[in-house]
Amino acid sequence: MQPAPIPTLRCSRPGPDHVPTCLSNGVVGVTPGLNPLLLARTLVGGFVSSHPSYGIETLALSPYPLGLDIAAGGRHMRANAGAVAFLDQTLSMENGELVTRLAFLPESAERLSIAILQFASRSVPCLLCQEVRISCQREQEIQIVTSIDTDGTRGSVFTDDTDAFTRGWYAEDLVDRCMGFATDRSRLGLATVVVRDPALRKTGRGTYSVHVRAGETVAVKTIAALVSDAYSPDPHLEAIRMARWGEMLGFETLRHDNRDAWSELWKSRIVIIGASDDQKGLDAAFYYYHASIHPSSIGGIPPFGLAQDDKYFGHNFWDTDIWMFIPALLTAPRSARAIASYRVRGLHAARRKAQLYGFRGAQFPWEASLDGWEATPSCCPTGWAEQHVTPGVALGIWEYQRACGDSETLRDIAWPVLKDVANWIESRGRMTTRGFEVAHMMGPDEGITNLSNQTYFNLLSKLAMEAAIECARLMRLTPPSSWDRIRSSIVIPTDEATGAVLPFDRESTARIFNPALQVFEEGPAPLTGEGYSLGNLQFLFLHGAPVDEKVFRATWLQEEKLRLARFPTGGVPSAANIPGFTTGPFAVCAAHFGEREKAAELFTAAWKPFWIEPFGMTRESQSHTWGGFVTNNGSLLQSVLLGFTGLRIGDGVRPAYPAALPKGWEGITIQRIWSRGRPMRLTATHGKKAVLSLQPEG
């Protein structure tokens, strides 16, 4: 049976709460509205400013370089919004192209039909490309005015004198528009080139006139370069060079190469065998996930990618390593290396943070800035208490080494991180008569803090210590004997009656958030009822949770009783007020324990309520009206890639369990996943171990 086509989504009747799509490649991102020639939210990797309230680093809005005005019969489209009619907008997820059709009906001229094609180039990732095709039924003269729009931005233009930077002996070194834009933290260069066309007559800097005959179509093609000073010390000059490079390559070459790049990525499409609406959710997750990562990206992978600037500010959380890294390892290893390199660059900042706390090694921040420094708003307890991000970074780096790495990455990426995290874990806890214990911790449940032996942290630290020991041996080094003692003796609280893993020590005296008073209050840590923290073991199942099957089953059974009894109250996976990324692991565990119908319900609950029409943007919470939450996309993909298939990351990617699929799924096929640099074809059938077969490249 042939898989369904890769989705093309269309909007013809936008509602008042219309949520536009984001065109991104992981380096630049733009969110065009219903008229993409007007101002659109634009974000550039590395371009940041200070948050006006918190003072922290945040992604900064960039000027929009694809602004364009069309005039006919003396009337300008921008000044006559009422004369512009929206017809439809189509997003091709197959190649990342957005096409918008408009009609302009100036009173003194014939109706103009306008089609706007836009894409973020994957071959030259600092470029945005736009083609505006204009046609009319009566011969007339049309004026084109390009612009770089700064409305809504916080910052200042430090230069927009195009001639000052393009004059010289080589007269062809001209761009239509250029701008240097600065915030208090960084600088940005923008430059646009209108591709030469004999039909276009240049009338001034960035302005053109064109004579359109009846029934004829003219095209105005613009290539825009956006460069932050994270990539160049003179971003305004480099933007000019990059725009000219794009013009030299040619618009059609850039479009062809962009389509080729997406075609390569889609070879890793997850195809469900069997009737399931989940294919739609997986395809959208795949598209938006890959639109948010790139080998050239230097900023990790924030929860909203480059779709939002004010939602988590472009910082990197545990989302990066635990929820969004695995799909890159298996489907885009060059992009995975960029994410791993981001964490290695942050080691300097993590070491300094550990010193402040009096610890050894490296302590990664809960919210990491572009350069890896702590960027959590100082009012949030997560910034000092939610420290499980540190062993999570180590685990992500180790999974990168095992799935993609070689001796070079072992030496330059894996070992520096794992060594420092192992030393930090050793200094973070203490050895007692019970074993190695860690106090004063906030786990994934941010409503409870100051816990003793928080299980998620301790389990994750056990995995990190195992990784550090193995990494040292591969480096032909002798790991400290203390690492093995910690690994084997770290305290994992359990329920003696059931054998289930508990979320924290029974004796914990915690600080619990009171939503009515908006404060944390002292009290006994809840091990029953509403305050019980769910998912500590389930969240780690894909990563190889270090407990045996009997303990895992006991924990699953106990927590399912609690989850179902509490549903749909707060903090319960699949409830309306909780992010969808937490539900995917529960679907995987349900399938693993033979509850296929529950697995199907939970997996659908992980994406469908978060889908925003018309373009499948993903919201974080079901109550939100904005989209672009990549964490949900990453969790959905890894729940299939390493969950239902039964694959795990070891020495490469290998089948560890029989495939356990939701009800209605008969199998899974993936044309290409990567394991240790080798392309593999995956076939997974329910109840059988997945089959990986080497695929020839090319």
N, C-alpha and C positions, 0 to 999 in steps of 0.2 A: 504494500500500500504506500503510495507516494505521500510524503508529509505535506501539510498545508503550506501554502506560500508564506514567505516571510511577510509580516503584516505591513499593509499600507493603510494608514488611518486618515480619515477625512472629516473635516468640519465644514458644514454649510449653514448651520443655524446656531451660532454661538449664543449662549445664555448670558444673563447679566453677571454671573460669577465665572465666566470663561477663564480657564487656566491654560496658558499657552505652553507649548513645548520649549525645551531648551536644546539648542544646537551647540554641541561641545565636542572637543577632542581631547580633553584633559589638560590642555594648555590655555586655550581661550574658550569662552562660553558666551553665547548670546541668546536672549529669550525674546524673539520677535513677537509683537502683538498682531492684531488682525490687519494692521497696515504696517508691514515691516520697513517701510521707507521712513517711518517716524521713529522717535526715540525708543530704544529697547534696552533692557537691562543687560549690561556687558561686564564680564569679569575676566581678569587676566591672571594667570598663575604668577605669583610673586609680587603682585601689585597690592599693597596693603596700606592701611592708615591706622590711626588711633581711634578706638571707639569713643564717641562723644560723652558717654556716661561712665563706662567702666575703665577707660584708659588703656585697655588691652589692645593688642594687635587684632585687626579684623580685615577681611577682604574689603577692598575699596571698589566702589563703582567706577568703572572706566567710562570715558566718553564713548559715544556710539559712532563708529566710523563709516557706517553704511547709510547715513542719512541722505535723502535725495528728494528734491522737489521737481515737479513737472508743471510746466505752464503751457497753456494753449489759449489762443484768443485773448491774451492779456490777463488771464485768470490763473492764479497759482493754486495747486492742489493743497498745499499746506495751509493756505489762508482761507480755503473754502472746504472745510471738512464735510459740510453737508452735501457737497456735490460728489463725494466719494462713496461708492457702494461696494461693500464686501460681498464677494460671490462665493468663494470657498477657499479652503486651505488644506493641503494634503502633505502628510509626512510619510516618506518612504523609509521604514526602518532598515530596509535592505541596504541602502546606501547613504543614509543620513541627510537626505535632501528634503527641504521644505519648499513647496510651491504654493504661492498665494495668488489668487486671481481677484483683481479689482476692476471697477469701472469708474472713470472720471467723466462727469457730465457738466462741463462748463457751459454757461448759458450762451456765450457768444461763439462757441465752436462745437465741432462734432464730438460725439461720445468717443472716448479713448478706452480701449481694452488694454489692461495692464496685467502681465504675468511676471511674478517675481520669484526667481529661484535663488535659494541661499544654502550654503553648507560651510561647515568648519573643516578645513583641509586636514586630513590625517597624514598626508605625505610631507607637507610643510606646516607644522602645527601652530605657527604664529599667524597664519593667514585665515581670514574670512573672505569668502567669495560670494559675489552677487551678480546675477544677470537679470536685467529688467527689460522685458520685451513689450513693445508698445505698437499697437495697430489701431487703425481707424478706417471708417468707411468713406471719408471724404478727404481729399488732399488738403494738408495744412502744415504750418510751421509750428514746431514744438521746441520749447526751451527746457534744458536740463540743468539743474543746479545741485552740485554735490555739497555735502557738509559733514563735519565732525561735530556731533551734538554733545554739549556738556551739561544740559539741564539735569538737575537732580544730583549731580556729583558734588562731593566735598573735596575741594582742592583748588589748585590754581593753575592757569596756563602759564608756563614759563617761556614758551615760544610758540608762535604759530606763523612765523615769517618763513614761508616756504622758500622764497628766493635766496634768503641768507644761507641756506644749507644746500642748495642745489645749483648755484651758479658755478661756473667753471668752464674749462676749455671744452668739455664734452657736453654739448648742449642737450644731448638726449637724457642726461641725468635729471630729469624733471619728474616730480610727482604732482598730482592734482591738489592734494591737501596734505599737510603734515602738522603735527602738534606735539609739543612736550608738555606733559601734565604732571603735577607734583602734589603729593600729600605731605604730611609731617613726617612720614616714615619711608616713602619710596617715590620713585619717578617712573613715568611711563612714556613711551614713544608711540605715536600713531602716524601712519602714512597711508594714503590711498592713491591708486592709479586707475584711471579709466582706460581700458584697453583700446588701443587705436582702432578706428574703423573709418573707412573712407566716407561713410554717410554722416559722421559727426564732424561738425565744424566748431573748433574751439573759439569761444568768444571772450574768454578770460580765465583766470585761475579757477579750475574746477567747474567751469560753466561751458555749456555747449548748446548748439542749435542744430536741429535736424529737420529736413524737409521730408514729410511722410506722404507718400502717394496713397490713393484709395486702395484699400485691400492689402497694403504692404505692411510688413512688420519690421521694425528696427530694434536692435538690441544694444543696450548699454551695459557693458560688463565692467564691474569694479572689483579690484583686488585690494584688500586692506590688510596691513600688517600692524600687529600690536605686540610690543616688546617691553617687558618690565626690566628694571635695573637689576633684578635677580639673574638675568641672562646677559646683560651688557651694561658697562658703566656709562655708556652714552646711548640710552635707549632711543632717543629721538633721531639720532643719526642711523642707528642700526635698523630702525623701522623703515627708513627710506631705502636702505640697501635691500631689506627683505621684500618690500613692496616691488622694487625693481626686479629682484630675482623672480618673484612670482609672475611678473609680466613677461620676463624673458622665457620662462617655462611655458607660459601661455595658459589661458583660462581653461581651454578644453583638455590640456594635459593635466592640469590640477584636478579637474573633474574626473577624468579617466583614472588617475592615480588614487583619488579618494574612493572611487567605486571599487577599485582593485583591493585597496586596503580593507574595506568593509567585507568584500567577498572572502578574503583570507580569514577574517575574524569569524564569519558565519560558518566556516568549516567546523567550528566547535559548537554549533547549535545543538542543544539538547532536544531530541525528537522523541516524543512519547508515542509508543505503539499502543493503540487502543483509543476509544472515544473518551476524550477529556477536554473540558474547557480550560484546563490548566496550561495547555500549550500556549494559549494567548498570553497568560501571565508570565510564563517563562520567557517567551520571545521578547516581550517588553522589558523584562528584567535584564535580559542579555543585551539588548540594544542600549538602554540607558546606563548600564554598568560599564560597557566598553566605551561609551561616549565620555566617560568620566576618567579614564585611565589612558596613559600614553607613555612610551619609552622616554619621551622628552620631558615629561612632567617632573618637577622638582619639589612639589608640595605634598607628597603623599596622596591620600585619597580621603578628603573630608566627607562627613556624612551627607552633605548636599552637593558634593562635587563643585561645579561652577554654575549651579542653577540659582543659588541663593547666597547673598552676602551677609544678611543679618540673622540667619538661622545657623547657629554654631560657628559663625564668623570665619569659616574656612579652616578651622582647627582640626587636628587629628586626635581621635579618641581611641578607646579599645575597639571601636568599630573597624578601624584600619586593619588591625592584626588578627582579630578573632572572627569578624563577620564578613570582611570584604577582601581578604588577601587570597584565600584559597582559589576562587575562580580565576584570578590572574595567573596563579602558579600553573594551573592545568590548561588554560586556554590562551594566555598571552604572556609567556615567560619573560619577554623583554620588558614589558610593563611592570611585571612583578619585580624585576631587578631595580627598576626606578623607585618603587615603593620601599624595598629593602634598603636601598641607598639613602633614602630620606631618613630612615631610622638610624643608620650608621652616622650620618652627618649630625644627628641630634645627640650623639654620645657625649660630646663636649658639654652641652647644656645639662644632660642627665647626670654627669659626674659632679658638676657644680651643685646641682640640686641635692644630691645625696650628701655632699659635704655640709650643706646648710642644716640638714636633719641630724648630722652626726653619724651618718652611716658610711660604709665603704661602697666601692663600686659605682653603679649608675642607677639613678631613680628617674624613670621617665615620667614626664608630666601627664596629668589627666587630660588636659587640653594643650596640645603642642602647637607652637607657632611655626612659621615657615622655616625658621632656623632651629627648631626643636626646643625652644624655651617654654617655660610654664606660661600659659595664657588664659587659664581659667579665671573668670571674674572673681575678684577677691572676696565677694560676698558668698560664694558657693562653697560649702564644705567638701564637695568633690575634689577641690583643688588641693586639699591637704590630707584627706582621709581615704579617697578611693584609689588606693595604690596598687590594685591588682593589674593595672595597665602594664606595670614593669615586667612581671613574669610573662604577661601576654605578648609583649614585644619579643621577648626571648623565644617563645614558642613559635611565633610567626616567622622569625628569622631562621629557626631550625627547620621548620617545614619548607621554607624556601631552599635551604641547603640540601635537604633530602630529596626534594622534587626536581630541582633545577640545577643545583650547584655542581661545582668542580673544585679542584684543589685551590684555585685562586679565590673563589668566593668563600671557601672554608677559612682561608687565612685572613682575608681582608674584610669579610662581612660577618660570617657566623661567629668565629672565635672572639673577636673584640667585644661583641654584644653579649654573648653567652657567659664569658668569663666575668664581665663586670656585673651582670645580673645575678650570677651565682654568688659572688662576693657580697652583693647587696642583700640577698635573701639571708645569707649567713649572719650578717650584722643586724638584720631587721628583727630576727626572733631570738629565742634563747632555748637552751637545752634544760629540761626539767626531768623530774622522775617519770613523767608521762611520755616524754619524748621532746621533739622540737616544736615549740609553741610560738605563736605570733599573736600579739594583742593589739588593740587600738586600730581596728580596720573597718572600713566600709566595703561591703561587697557590691554586687550588681544591683541589689535592692537599695536604692539611695534614700529610702525612708528610714533606714536603721543604720546607725553608725556606732563606732567605739566598741566593736565586737571582739571577742576572743576566739581565735581559731576559726575564723570565717572560712567555710568549707571551700568555696570557689577559689579563694586566694590560696589556701593550703594545697588543694589538688593541682592548681596551676603551677605553684611553686615546685611541687614534686616533679611535674613534667619538665619544668625548666631545669631543675637540678640533674635529672636524667639526661637531658639534652647536653648540658654543659660537660658532664662526665664523658659522654660518648664523643663529643666534639674534641675534648682534650686528647682522648685516645687516638682519634683520627689524625690529630696534629702531632702524634708521637710524643705527647707530654704526659706526665703523671699528675692527675688531678689531686688536689688536697684530699686527704682521707676524711676530713670534716664534711666534704660535699656528700660523700656516700652515706655518712651517718645521718645527715639531715634528710636526704632522700628516703632512707629506709625508716626513719623514726618520726617524720612530720605527723602531727596529730590530726586525724580525720574523725571528727565527732560522729558517733553512730548511736542508733536507738537499740539498746540491748534486747528489747522485746521482739523487734521485727528484723533487726540486722540492717536497717536502712541507714543511709548517710543523712545526717542532720545538717541544717544550714550553718550552724555555729554551736559553740559550747552551751550546754544546759546552764552552766554557771555564769554565762555572760550577763553583765549588767550593761545595758545599751542606752544610747540616746536615740529616741524614737520620734519621728516627725509628727507633730500634731497639726493636721491641715486646717483645723478650725482656728487655731491661734497662730499658725504659720511660724512655729518654733519647734526646736528639738527639746524633748523632756527626758529626764532620767527614768529608767524603769527596767524591770526584768525583760530580757530578750524573749519574744514570743515564739514558742515552739509548737503552738497549736493555733487554730483559728486564723483570723484575718491577717495577722502580722507575720505568718510563717512565710519565709522566703522560698519561692519555688524555683526550680530549674538549675540549681548550682551544679548538679551532675549532668543533666541533660544538655546544657550548653557546651559541655566539653566532650560529648560522645564522639563527635566527628574528629576530634583531635586526639582521641585515644585516652579517655578518662581512666586514671590509674586505679581502678577497682575491678574485682572479678565479676563475672556474669551474675552470680548469685546475689551479690550486694547490689549490683545495678538493677536487677529485677525487683528486689525488695524495695529499693528506693522509688522506682517507677510506680509500683503498686500503691505504696503509701502516699506518694505525692499526687497521683491521679485521683485518689479519694478526696484529698484536700482540694485539688483544683476544681473538680466537678461540684463539690459542696459549696465552694466560694464563687463559682462562675455566676454572673459576670461582674463581680466587684473588682475594685482596683488591684493592680499588680498580678492579675491572673492572665497567663498567655491565652490568646484568642479572645480576650475581653475587648470591648470597644475602645477603652481608654489606654490600651497598651500598644507599643509599636509592633508592627507585624514581624520584625526580625526575630523576636523571641518565640514565635509560634512554630516556625519551621523545624527547630530541633525536636519539639514535642511530636510533630507529625512523623519525623524520622523514627523516634523511639516507639511510637505506636505501631508503625509498620514492623519494626524490629521484633516487637513482642507479639506479632501476629494479629494486631487489631487493624486490619486493612481499611475497614469502613471509617474508623475514627481517624486514621492517617489521612484518608481522602478529605474528610471534613476539615481537619486542622490545616492541611496544606492549602486548600482553597481559602480558608480563613486567613492565611498568611499573606495573601495578595489581593483577593477580590474586593474586600471592603476598603482597600487603600488605593484602588484604581480610580483615577480621575479622568473622566471624559473631557475632551474627545481623543486625547493623545496618549493616554495611559501613563501620565506622570503619576508617581507614587507619593502619597502623603505619609508622614510619620505616624500621625494619629488619625483615627477616623473622623475626628471633629475638625481637623485642619482644612483650610481652604487653599493651601499652597502645596506645591509638589516638588519633586526632584530628590526625594530621600533615597540615596543610593544604598544605604545600609540595608534597607529592606530587599533591594535587588540582589545584593551580594549574598544575603542569608538565604534567599530563595534558591539561588543557583547552587550554593554549596550544599544545601540540604539534599539536592538531587545528585550532584557530582560525587560527593563523598558520603551521602546518607543512604538514599534508597538503593544505590548501586552496590553498596557494601565495600567500595574501595576505601583504602586508607593510604596515607603517605608514609612510606618506609624508605627503602632504598629505591627511590622512584615511586611510582604509583602501582599499587598491587591490590588484588581482591583479598579482603580479609574475612568477609561474611558473605553468605548467600544474599543476593539481591532481594530486598523486601519492599514491595511496591504498594502504593495506595490502591484501593479498590477501583477497578476500571482501567488501571494501567496494566498492560500485558508485558510490556518491555520498554527499554530505553536504548536508543542508539545515538552515538556521537561519532561523526566522521573522523574528528581529530582531537585528541587531547595530547598534551605533552608530558613526557616522563623522561627526565635526565637528558633533555635535548632531542629525544626521539619522538616522532609523530606516531600515535597509536590510535587505532580504531576501537571503540568500545561497543560491545553488545551485552546488554544485561536483560535477563529473563527472570521473572519472579520465581523465587525458590531455588535458583541456581547461582553459583558464583559467576560473576561477570567475566567476559572473555576480552582480553586485550590483544590485539594483533598489530604488528608493526606495519606501518603504511609507507609506501615510497613517497618521497617529496617530489613536487613539481607536477 
